[in-house]
Amino acid sequence: MPTSNLSTLFIPDISGFTRYIKETEKQHSNHIIRELISIIISEGKQHFEIAEVEGDAVFFYAQNKLYSDSHLITIAKNIYKQFHHHLENYEHKRICNCGACSSANNLKLKFIVHAGEIDFIEIEGQKKPFGSPVIEIHRLLKNSIKQEEYILFSNQLVLSPETVINGEDSFIDDVLGNIEFRYQLIDNWYSPQDEISMDLHTHHDLNISGIHDYPMKIEDLHNFLINFDLRKYWNQDADQLIYNHDEINHVGTEHRCIVKGKDLYFDSIKPADGGNYSYGEVLKNPKPFKYFESDFYLEPIDKANTRLSLNLKVDLDSWYQKLFKPVFKIAIKQKVESILDQIDKGIIEFNQEEARERIKD
């Protein structure tokens, strides 16, 4: 078969995806996977056409182009680096502790490469490759390789002598017959980056705290605080909350509160000394103050109850304000107690609404 008639078929596949979405919170896992698929597409489309997004994988093809193994490895490495950089960055910035978010950094990536002469059919106005090579590359996804990250080459591709091969195997398919392949295990394709530095103030003119116990599991209370969809239950001072509904709250996430006609802009943070169950927000336009930060620290009392410590950290803007520091201290303390009380009332309202929904069901 003339090589000019051969097309390269290429599938990056997110390993463990099926188990991942079954065992963890679906909304967050779907969001994470969507971001990873977007990264794969962004890198892959520079060299291939997209045939299909297949849930946990992307099926690419290069019509009448037979890429060299070294070029394919370079493409795979670029995708791999972007994939794991995103996961590492997500882990550093993660606030949510749900199963999806906390285990995302364990996702793996493998690559399947094949070549063959393909035909095309049109489905709903879109050109789709089909033929035996398309069936064969999908069959190669179900191989015997025990490792989770590798690049697999079918025997339709000629490999250069310099290409490292860690193993080869074959299997018999009832329809396709004997299918042979070789593979290179992925090793040292990505070097972890230094942890992202959280450049936060450490000393403040005012550091006012309050403590309250709530009849809620620690993971549920943490989600109650960080989930903007639930903020309406306990932030009664806000007339409107504006945020990206398609984004999971993480370090650097922005949202806007409108309070009595004034726009307040916030960045989410994770207090450096707070552990997994902590959350914070920095007010970006803190006037009349110089700096304003809210930190929430949670610790379990038992399996059903949680203790919440709220710290409001304030820097005064001028020597004149500092003359009235005792007055501001009283006002900030009242604000702390007000927020803790609103959370208490919000939990009651939330639980009542949940109970009504269960009755309807």
Secondary structure as UniProt FT lines:
FT   HELIX           3..5
FT   STRAND          7..15
FT   HELIX           17..23
FT   HELIX           26..44
FT   TURN            45..47
FT   STRAND          49..53
FT   STRAND          57..62
FT   TURN            63..64
FT   HELIX           69..93
FT   HELIX           99..103
FT   HELIX           104..106
FT   STRAND          108..116
FT   STRAND          119..123
FT   TURN            124..125
FT   STRAND          126..130
FT   HELIX           132..140
FT   STRAND          150..154
FT   TURN            155..156
FT   TURN            161..162
FT   STRAND          167..173
FT   TURN            174..176
FT   STRAND          177..185
FT   STRAND          206..214
FT   HELIX           218..226
FT   HELIX           228..233
FT   TURN            236..237
FT   STRAND          240..243
FT   TURN            245..246
FT   TURN            251..252
FT   STRAND          254..259
FT   TURN            260..261
FT   STRAND          262..269
FT   TURN            272..273
FT   STRAND          278..283
FT   TURN            287..288
FT   STRAND          291..300
FT   STRAND          306..315
FT   HELIX           319..323
FT   HELIX           325..360
//
